[in-house]
Every structure is written in C-alpha cells, then in structure tokens.
C-alpha cells in the first residue's frame, strides 16, 4: 500500500462510496477510501426485511445522545452504519428527496449552485428509476430505486384511510410536489438492498487506482500549516499515516466528521483548549447546528389475521402535509406501517401484528450540538440534539399525533383496527398528548447540519464544500446541510456527494 494518494476519502458511507466512484473514474487519479467498519458481508444487510437485526450489531456505531430534557430525561439511540455503505447499509431504504423549497432555501442563504434546479440533475444522474426516465427521474444511474412491491390488504387500507380523511393520493412524492399520501420509493432491486456500497463501490473495486481499506479508523487529519496534507488511522492496533497530494475529503457523517475535525484541532478554540488539544484553526461552527427528525406514533392491535405478502415491506406508505396552509412546504411527514412497534428506549421494544401511523417533525426549530467527551479518538462524542427545546416543535408534533389517530379511525380501517394501545384511548387532551410525545417520541435517525455550508460566522464550509480558512480539506456528507431536508436524508446525502465530486474535479 502506498503512503501517498491524490485523494484520501474518510468514510465509505452514503457519501464516501459516491466520491470514491466518481473520482476514481479518472484513471490518472489515485484514491484511497478509508472505512472504520468491516466489509458489508453480513447477510442481514442485503435482505430488506431484516434491517432491524442490524441495530446494535457489529455494523453499527451504536451511539446514544446525552439525556434530553425535552424527552423527560431519556437518552435516544442513534444507529450509524459502521461498514461499507455506512448508514445506507443499515437504514430502512426509504428514498425521499425532500422538497424543492429545501434546496431553494439553501441557495437563498448564499449557497450558490444549491437550488433545487441545480440539484435535480444530480438526483437524476444517480438514479436507475424503476419507472424510467422522465422530467423528474433518471434511468441507468448507479442507484436502483423501485416502488412496485407487493402491497398487502392492510397497507392498501391504510392508504385508503388517509385519502378518506383528506389526503390527496400522490404516488410520487419525489416529483416536485410532496403533499399527499402514496407508496414509498425504496433503494431496493429485486428484493435486495441497494446501499451505496452495492450500487457505487462494489462494481468498481477492481480499479487499479482505487484502494479501499476497511477496519481503518481515522484518528487525525494531518496539516502542513493551514493545508491538510493527509490523515493518520489505526488498523489492527497499529497507526499509519498517509499523504494526500490533492485533498482530504471527510465523508464520515454528521457525528464522526465533527469528532475528527475536533480531534485534529479544527473547531471552537475554547472547547479544544478544555481537552488539551492544540488549536489548528479556530472554527466556532464545528459541531453546532445539529438538527434531526423526531417521530411520534399511535399504535393499534390488528383484527383478524391478514397475511403478509411475500416481499412486503412493513412500512410502504408515506405522505406530507402542512399544519398551516401559509407554510412554504410541508412540516409533517407521515409513515403508515402495518405493524405496531412501540419503543420505550431501544432496550425495551414492544412489537406485534398491528398498525402504526406515525408523524415526523420535518423542520425543527430546536438546534443541538456535538462535542468531544475527551481527546481519546476511540471514545464516543457527546451528542445533544436538544430535542423539543423550541415550543413550536412540540405544537407541531401534537398536531401530527392527532392526525395519525384520525387516519387510524377512518372507516377504511374498520375491518382491521383493534384497540388503540399507544397512547391509550382515554388520552385526549393536549397536555396528555404532549406528555405522550415527551415519553415516547424518538429520533428517526437523520442527524444533519453540524458542518453547515454558508458564509456566516458559524458556517464550516463554503458552497464548494471547502472548510473555511483551510486548504485542501472538504466535507462532503449530510453535515453540510444548513437546514434539514423535508424527509428521509439518505437520498439528499447521495446527491450532495454527486455534486461534491464534480466540485472536487473542477478544482483540479
């Protein structure tokens, strides 16, 4: 293995696999891809219905937040993929681009080139959409996106119930207009998960100019003055340092990219001083602006014994709605699942045959942060999303919870709906519903924003994704989002990486 590469990419997740693919397409470019986890050989990774078995396994970083005041002191479990494909190898495979307004708002903040019209070609380039090429979708790209799967009777009834209570039917929430309810798009091909490792990395692992190292935990970015010159990583108990002659690209995600920057002396000087870390560059926004999606659910027993169709994914319906018609975009996303799944902390789940309509807060006003617990690179960082710090976040979730119960009690579900088991049927008043949110709301695993893109004093990267004040160092992952997108964040992260790869190539 060489000690010098043109590009060193840290993290082989949703973004890193894309970067490695696109940069190594130039035969004259040497790329090193470093991943702390193992190869994606675990059987459960590739079978969509088995993804819950990946939680807290050897392919999961198994992070937890600090106790959250807004959740009655509960700590929230944060799974993050620790394998080739990263979180795209352990997630629920839901493919949701977000709302065009999300990206237009990024551009309005001063991030040139990041409007929806700018991003749409990248969404299309990455897709091999089952429905074929169109104004809104691409065909022939690396990432297979499918929708047509077996829909069981309960799933169909859940969708009918949503339409009955006023949702428009919308079978493509990725075609610009999000409002309405329809079947999910999934990153699945013929019943097999399409992680970015499967779609972007596996097909090109034989390129002579690409080296992919697993079990390589990067502990520090090396600098020559204010220029990133390489990284140090630990593998099999030994430390190794490699040089990057062009750039170091951080694609380790909203948690690990922050930890690596801080360990390398890039971040708020007072925090670095507190841990005895020499300050390379005082950058106050590193680790700030943490945003995440909280979800709250109602749950019902299921009457009769409706069969689960072969290959039926247990949540196949999603939809979007504005709680105020004057809002520029939906503020609630719904998931309608044909199973009940109630979790009182990850160690105490209840699951069974049932129905779970859920409401997700799309645009939290609350902001959190990620900080170091110590200067030990093997110790988990402190994750504080500061859930429900803003009163408006609670108000929106309560409205969403009411709406889930309205869907569940529509006549289309009379044949299947059993007793309401969560919250119990006598929970009606707003204060009781607020307490249900505090006791049961959970993250839907979408941490973003901790190295936000922009030009204000708290921005970490510019609109070319270069770290402010440093040379040859970029961040290309979900941490650069200045504001969280309207929906699941895996598809936007891949699009960010597609555009990021072009930005890197243009700078050569």
C-alpha positions in Angstrom: 0.0 0.0 0.0 1.3 3.4 -1.0 1.9 6.2 1.5 0.6 8.9 -0.9 -2.6 9.3 -2.9 -4.1 12.2 -4.8 -7.3 12.0 -2.6 -7.9 10.4 0.8 -11.6 9.9 1.4 -12.6 9.3 5.1 -15.7 7.2 5.4 -17.2 4.7 3.0 -20.8 5.5 3.7 -23.7 7.1 1.7 -21.4 9.9 0.5 -17.9 8.4 0.6 -18.7 5.5 -1.8 -20.1 8.0 -4.3 -16.9 10.2 -4.0 -14.7 7.2 -4.4 -16.6 6.1 -7.5 -16.6 9.4 -9.3 -13.0 10.5 -8.5 -11.5 7.1 -9.5 -13.3 7.2 -12.8 -10.3 9.2 -13.9 -7.6 6.6 -14.4 -4.9 9.2 -13.7 -6.2 9.8 -10.2 -5.2 7.7 -7.2 -7.9 7.4 -4.5 -7.7 5.9 -1.0 -11.0 5.2 0.7 -10.8 4.5 4.5 -13.6 2.9 6.4 -13.5 2.1 10.1 -16.0 -0.8 9.8 -16.0 -4.2 8.2 -16.9 -5.2 4.6 -20.6 -5.4 4.1 -20.8 -9.2 4.2 -23.4 -9.6 7.0 -26.4 -11.4 5.4 -28.9 -9.2 7.1 -27.6 -6.1 5.3 -28.8 -7.3 2.0 -32.3 -8.6 3.0 -34.6 -5.5 3.3 -37.0 -7.0 5.9 -34.1 -7.9 8.3 -32.7 -4.4 8.8 -33.8 -4.2 12.5 -31.3 -7.0 13.2 -28.5 -4.7 12.2 -29.2 -2.3 15.1 -26.6 -2.5 17.8 -24.7 -5.1 15.9 -21.1 -5.1 14.8 -22.0 -2.9 11.8 -23.5 -0.1 13.9 -21.6 2.6 15.8 -24.4 2.3 18.5 -24.4 6.0 19.5 -26.6 7.5 22.2 -27.5 11.0 23.0 -27.0 12.7 26.3 -30.2 12.8 28.4 -32.8 15.0 26.8 -34.8 17.5 28.9 -37.5 17.7 26.3 -37.9 13.9 26.4 -38.2 13.7 30.2 -34.5 12.9 30.6 -34.5 10.0 28.1 -31.4 9.2 26.1 -32.0 8.4 22.4 -30.3 5.7 20.5 -28.6 6.8 17.3 -27.6 4.0 14.9 -24.9 4.9 12.4 -23.6 2.4 9.8 -20.1 1.0 10.5 -19.5 -0.9 7.3 -19.1 -0.4 3.6 -22.2 1.6 2.7 -22.4 3.3 6.1 -25.9 4.1 7.2 -27.2 3.2 3.7 -26.3 -0.4 4.6 -28.5 -0.4 7.8 -31.3 2.0 7.1 -34.9 1.3 6.1 -34.1 2.1 2.4 -36.7 4.9 2.1 -35.9 7.1 -0.8 -37.2 10.6 -0.3 -35.5 13.6 -2.0 -37.1 16.4 0.1 -39.0 19.4 -1.0 -37.8 21.8 -3.7 -38.2 24.6 -1.2 -35.4 23.0 1.0 -32.8 23.5 -1.6 -34.0 26.9 -2.8 -33.7 28.0 0.8 -30.1 26.8 0.9 -29.4 28.9 -2.2 -31.2 31.9 -0.6 -28.8 31.7 2.3 -26.0 32.5 -0.1 -25.0 29.0 -1.2 -24.7 29.4 -5.0 -25.4 26.3 -7.0 -27.5 24.5 -4.4 -31.1 25.4 -5.5 -33.5 22.6 -6.5 -32.9 23.2 -10.2 -29.2 22.9 -9.5 -29.6 19.6 -7.6 -32.2 17.9 -9.8 -29.6 16.8 -12.5 -27.7 15.1 -9.7 -30.8 13.3 -8.4 -31.5 12.1 -11.9 -27.8 11.2 -12.6 -27.7 8.9 -9.5 -31.0 7.1 -10.3 -31.9 4.0 -12.1 -35.6 4.6 -11.5 -38.0 1.7 -12.0 -40.5 3.9 -13.8 -37.9 5.0 -16.3 -36.5 8.4 -17.3 -38.8 11.5 -17.1 -38.7 15.2 -16.3 -38.3 14.2 -12.7 -36.4 10.9 -12.7 -33.3 9.3 -14.2 -32.6 5.9 -15.7 -29.3 4.0 -15.9 -27.6 5.6 -12.9 -25.9 3.5 -10.2 -28.7 3.6 -7.6 -31.7 1.4 -8.3 -35.0 3.0 -7.0 -38.2 0.9 -7.0 -41.7 1.3 -5.9 -43.8 -1.6 -7.2 -43.7 -4.2 -4.4 -46.4 -6.4 -3.1 -49.0 -4.4 -1.1 -51.0 -6.3 1.4 -54.6 -5.6 2.3 -53.7 -3.7 5.5 -51.2 -1.5 3.6 -53.8 -0.7 1.0 -56.4 0.1 3.7 -54.0 2.4 5.4 -53.6 4.4 2.2 -57.3 4.4 1.6 -57.9 5.7 5.2 -55.5 8.6 4.6 -57.4 9.6 1.4 -60.7 9.3 3.3 -59.6 11.9 5.8 -58.5 14.4 3.2 -55.1 13.5 1.9 -54.7 13.6 -1.9 -53.2 10.4 -3.4 -49.7 11.1 -4.5 -47.7 8.2 -5.9 -44.5 10.1 -6.5 -43.5 12.4 -3.6 -40.2 12.8 -5.5 -41.6 14.6 -8.5 -41.6 18.1 -7.0 -45.0 18.1 -5.3 -44.8 16.4 -1.9 -48.3 16.9 -0.5 -50.5 13.9 -0.3 -50.0 10.2 0.5 -48.7 7.3 -1.5 -46.4 4.4 -1.7 -42.7 4.8 -0.8 -39.8 4.7 -3.2 -37.2 2.3 -1.9 -33.5 1.7 -2.7 -34.1 -1.9 -3.5 -33.6 -4.1 -6.5 -35.4 -7.4 -6.9 -35.7 -7.8 -3.2 -32.1 -6.8 -2.3 -30.9 -3.7 -0.6 -29.1 -1.1 -2.8 -26.7 0.6 -0.4 -24.1 2.9 -1.9 -21.6 0.1 -1.4 -23.6 -2.2 -3.6 -24.5 0.5 -6.1 -21.4 2.7 -6.3 -18.5 0.8 -4.8 -18.7 -3.0 -5.5 -18.8 -2.5 -9.3 -15.5 -0.6 -9.3 -13.4 -2.2 -6.6 -11.2 -3.7 -9.3 -10.0 -0.3 -10.5 -6.2 -0.2 -10.1 -6.3 3.5 -9.0 -8.7 2.8 -6.1 -7.7 1.4 -2.7 -10.5 0.7 -0.2 -9.3 -0.1 3.3 -11.7 -1.5 5.9 -11.0 -1.6 9.6 -9.2 1.7 9.3 -10.3 4.1 12.0 -9.0 7.6 11.1 -7.9 9.4 14.3 -6.4 12.7 13.0 -6.2 14.9 9.9 -2.5 15.9 9.4 -1.7 19.5 8.5 1.2 21.4 7.0 0.4 24.9 8.3 -3.1 25.6 7.2 -3.1 22.9 4.5 -4.5 19.3 5.0 -1.7 17.0 4.0 -3.0 13.6 4.9 -4.5 11.5 7.7 -3.5 9.1 10.5 -5.5 6.0 11.0 -5.4 2.9 13.3 -5.8 -0.6 11.8 -5.2 -3.8 13.7 -3.7 -1.9 16.6 -1.1 0.0 14.6 -1.1 3.6 13.5 -0.5 4.5 9.8 -0.1 7.9 8.2 -0.9 8.5 4.5 -0.4 11.7 2.5 -3.0 13.4 0.2 -1.3 15.3 -2.6 -4.6 16.9 -3.7 -7.2 16.9 -1.0 -8.5 15.2 2.1 -12.3 14.6 1.8 -14.3 14.0 5.0 -17.4 11.9 4.4 -17.7 10.3 7.8 -21.2 11.8 8.6 -22.7 14.4 10.8 -21.3 12.8 14.0 -17.9 11.3 13.0 -16.8 14.1 10.7 -17.2 16.6 13.6 -15.3 14.3 16.0 -12.4 14.0 13.6 -12.2 17.8 13.0 -12.2 18.5 16.7 -9.6 15.8 17.4 -7.5 17.5 14.7 -7.7 20.9 16.3 -10.4 22.4 14.0 -13.3 23.8 15.9 -14.2 26.2 18.7 -10.9 27.1 20.4 -12.4 27.1 23.9 -13.7 23.6 23.6 -10.3 22.4 22.1 -8.4 24.1 24.9 -10.6 22.4 27.5 -9.4 19.0 26.2 -5.8 20.0 25.8 -6.0 19.8 22.0 -3.7 22.2 20.1 -5.8 24.6 18.0 -5.1 24.2 14.3 -7.9 26.5 13.3 -10.5 28.2 15.4 -13.8 27.5 13.7 -16.7 28.0 16.1 -19.4 26.3 14.0 -17.9 22.8 14.0 -20.4 20.6 15.8 -23.1 23.2 16.1 -26.4 23.5 14.2 -27.3 19.8 14.9 -30.8 19.0 13.5 -32.8 15.8 13.5 -36.2 14.5 12.8 -38.4 13.3 15.7 -41.3 11.0 15.2 -44.3 10.2 17.3 -46.7 7.4 16.8 -50.1 5.9 17.7 -50.4 2.1 17.6 -53.3 -0.3 17.2 -53.9 -4.0 17.5 -54.9 -5.8 14.3 -58.1 -7.7 14.0 -58.2 -11.0 12.1 -55.1 -12.5 10.7 -54.3 -10.7 7.4 -51.5 -12.4 5.6 -48.2 -10.6 4.9 -47.5 -10.8 1.2 -44.1 -12.3 0.1 -41.6 -9.5 0.0 -44.0 -7.0 1.6 -42.1 -4.3 3.4 -43.9 -3.4 6.7 -43.9 0.3 6.0 -44.7 1.2 2.4 -46.8 4.4 2.7 -45.6 7.9 3.3 -47.2 11.3 3.0 -46.7 15.0 3.6 -48.9 17.8 5.0 -48.8 21.4 6.1 -50.3 22.1 9.5 -50.6 25.8 8.3 -51.6 26.5 4.7 -49.3 29.5 4.7 -46.2 27.5 5.2 -43.9 27.3 2.2 -43.6 23.5 2.4 -45.0 20.6 4.4 -43.9 20.4 8.1 -45.1 16.9 8.8 -44.2 13.6 7.2 -46.4 10.5 7.9 -45.4 6.9 7.8 -48.2 4.3 7.8 -46.9 0.8 8.9 -48.8 -2.5 9.1 -47.2 -3.5 12.3 -47.2 -2.0 15.8 -43.8 -1.0 17.1 -43.6 0.9 20.3 -40.2 1.6 21.9 -39.6 2.7 25.4 -35.8 3.0 24.9 -34.2 0.7 22.4 -33.7 -2.0 25.1 -37.4 -2.3 25.7 -39.3 -2.7 22.4 -42.8 -4.0 22.0 -43.8 -5.3 18.6 -46.6 -7.3 17.1 -49.2 -7.5 14.4 -50.9 -4.2 14.2 -50.9 -0.7 12.7 -48.7 2.2 13.5 -49.4 5.6 11.9 -46.5 8.0 12.7 -45.9 11.7 12.3 -42.5 13.2 11.8 -41.5 16.8 12.6 -39.8 17.9 9.4 -38.4 21.4 10.3 -37.4 21.5 14.0 -36.6 25.0 15.3 -34.5 23.3 18.1 -30.8 23.1 17.5 -28.3 20.9 19.2 -24.6 20.2 19.1 -21.9 17.5 19.1 -18.8 17.9 21.3 -15.9 15.8 22.5 -16.1 13.7 25.6 -12.3 13.6 25.7 -9.3 13.7 23.5 -9.5 9.9 23.1 -10.4 9.2 19.4 -11.9 5.9 20.4 -14.4 7.4 22.9 -17.8 8.3 21.6 -18.5 12.0 21.3 -21.3 13.8 23.2 -24.5 14.0 21.1 -27.0 16.6 22.3 -29.8 17.2 19.7 -31.7 19.4 22.3 -35.0 17.9 21.2 -38.1 20.0 21.8 -36.3 23.0 23.1 -38.5 25.1 20.9 -42.1 25.1 21.9 -43.2 25.2 18.3 -41.7 21.7 17.8 -43.9 20.3 20.4 -47.0 22.0 19.0 -46.4 20.6 15.5 -45.9 17.0 16.8 -49.1 17.2 18.8 -51.0 18.2 15.7 -49.3 15.3 13.8 -50.3 12.9 16.5 -53.9 13.9 16.4 -53.8 13.4 12.6 -52.4 9.8 13.0 -55.4 9.0 15.2 -57.8 10.5 12.6 -56.3 8.3 9.9 -56.5 5.2 12.1 -60.2 5.7 12.9 -61.3 6.1 9.2 -63.9 3.7 8.1 -61.4 2.1 5.6 -59.7 0.5 8.5 -62.8 -0.7 10.4 -62.2 -4.3 9.3 -58.6 -4.3 10.7 -58.5 -1.8 13.6 -58.3 -3.3 17.0 -57.8 -1.5 20.3 -55.6 1.6 20.5 -52.7 0.5 22.6 -50.5 3.6 22.3 -51.5 6.1 23.6 -54.4 4.6 25.4 -57.8 5.6 24.1 -58.6 7.9 27.1 -55.6 10.1 26.3 -57.4 13.1 24.6 -56.4 16.5 25.9 -53.5 18.4 24.5 -51.5 18.2 27.8 -51.9 14.4 27.8 -50.8 14.2 24.2 -47.8 16.5 25.0 -46.8 14.1 27.7 -47.1 11.2 25.3 -44.7 13.0 23.0 -42.2 13.6 25.8 -42.4 10.0 26.9 -42.4 8.3 23.5 -41.1 10.5 20.7 -37.9 9.1 19.1 -35.4 10.1 16.5 -35.9 8.7 13.0 -32.1 8.8 12.7 -31.5 11.8 10.5 -28.8 13.9 12.2 -27.5 16.7 9.9 -26.1 20.2 9.8 -23.1 20.0 12.1 -20.6 21.4 9.5 -23.1 23.7 7.8 -22.5 25.3 4.4 -22.6 29.1 4.2 -20.7 32.3 4.6 -21.7 33.4 8.1 -19.6 33.2 11.2 -21.0 29.8 12.2 -20.5 28.2 8.7 -17.9 25.4 8.5 -17.7 25.0 4.7 -18.3 27.3 1.7 -20.6 26.5 -1.2 -17.8 24.4 -2.8 -17.7 22.4 0.5 -14.2 23.6 1.3 -13.5 24.1 5.0 -13.3 27.8 5.8 -9.8 29.0 6.5 -8.0 25.8 5.5 -6.7 24.4 2.2 -7.2 21.0 0.6 -9.9 19.9 3.0 -13.5 19.4 2.2 -16.5 18.0 3.9 -18.9 16.1 1.7 -21.7 14.4 3.7 -25.0 15.3 5.5 -23.2 17.5 8.0 -23.0 20.3 5.4 -26.8 20.8 5.2 -27.5 24.3 6.5 -31.1 23.2 7.2 -32.5 19.7 7.3 -34.5 18.4 4.3 -38.2 17.6 4.2 -38.0 13.8 4.6 -35.5 10.9 4.9 -32.0 12.2 4.4 -30.2 9.4 2.5 -31.1 10.5 -1.0 -30.1 14.1 -0.4 -26.8 12.9 1.0 -26.1 10.9 -2.1 -27.0 14.0 -4.3 -24.6 16.1 -2.2 -21.9 13.6 -2.8 -22.6 13.6 -6.6 -22.3 17.4 -6.7 -19.3 17.3 -4.3 -17.4 15.0 -6.6 -18.0 17.5 -9.5 -16.7 20.4 -7.4 -13.6 18.4 -6.5 -12.9 17.5 -10.1 -13.5 21.1 -11.3 -10.8 22.3 -8.8 -8.1 20.1 -10.2 
